Amino acid sequence: MEKDVFKVLSDKRKLEAQFKALQEANTVNAKNRNNTSSAFTLPSEFKNAWDELVTELMIDAFSNID
């Protein structure tokens, strides 16, 4: 019985270590972990993209309207 308990406890420790490693790997690879990833644009980057959209792309779309 003691051998079984020891085996179960050692298996539990191994699984906990694997789980912790997977959690750490998931955290490292997670997007938007602190809202500082490249998926979020900075206000200045958004303004530049907006200016480009309005001045170059939108004007081309409505250039024939007089």
C-alpha positions as CSV (number, residue, x, y, z in Angstrom):
1,M,0.0,0.0,0.0
2,E,2.8,2.4,0.8
3,K,4.5,1.7,-2.5
4,D,1.2,2.6,-4.3
5,V,0.9,5.8,-2.3
6,F,4.5,6.7,-3.1
7,K,4.0,5.9,-6.8
8,V,0.9,8.0,-7.0
9,L,2.6,10.9,-5.2
10,S,5.6,10.8,-7.5
11,D,3.3,10.7,-10.5
12,K,1.4,13.6,-9.2
13,R,4.6,15.6,-8.8
14,K,5.7,14.8,-12.3
15,L,2.3,15.9,-13.7
16,E,2.4,19.1,-11.7
17,A,5.8,19.9,-13.1
18,Q,4.6,19.2,-16.6
19,F,1.5,21.3,-16.0
20,K,3.6,24.2,-14.7
21,A,6.0,24.0,-17.7
22,L,3.0,24.0,-20.1
23,Q,1.5,27.0,-18.3
24,E,4.8,28.9,-18.5
25,A,5.1,28.1,-22.2
26,N,1.6,29.2,-22.8
27,T,2.2,32.4,-21.0
28,V,5.3,33.1,-23.0
29,N,3.6,32.4,-26.3
30,A,0.3,34.1,-25.4
31,K,-0.8,37.1,-27.3
32,N,-2.0,40.2,-25.6
33,R,-0.7,39.1,-22.2
34,N,-0.2,42.6,-21.0
35,N,-1.9,44.4,-23.9
36,T,1.5,45.4,-25.2
37,S,1.8,42.9,-28.0
38,S,2.0,43.9,-31.6
39,A,-1.7,43.0,-32.0
40,F,-2.5,46.3,-30.4
41,T,-1.4,49.5,-32.2
42,L,-0.1,52.4,-30.4
43,P,-2.1,55.7,-30.7
44,S,0.6,57.2,-32.9
45,E,0.7,54.0,-35.1
46,F,-3.1,54.2,-35.4
47,K,-3.0,57.9,-36.3
48,N,-0.4,57.2,-39.0
49,A,-2.5,54.4,-40.5
50,W,-5.6,56.5,-40.3
51,D,-3.9,59.5,-42.1
52,E,-2.7,57.1,-44.8
53,L,-6.2,55.7,-45.2
54,V,-7.8,59.1,-45.5
55,T,-5.3,60.9,-47.6
56,E,-4.3,58.2,-50.0
57,L,-6.9,55.4,-50.2
58,M,-10.1,57.3,-49.5
59,I,-9.4,60.1,-51.9
60,D,-8.7,57.6,-54.7
61,A,-12.1,55.9,-54.0
62,F,-14.0,59.2,-54.3
63,S,-11.9,61.0,-56.9
64,N,-14.6,61.0,-59.6
65,I,-17.2,62.9,-57.4
66,D,-17.6,66.6,-58.4
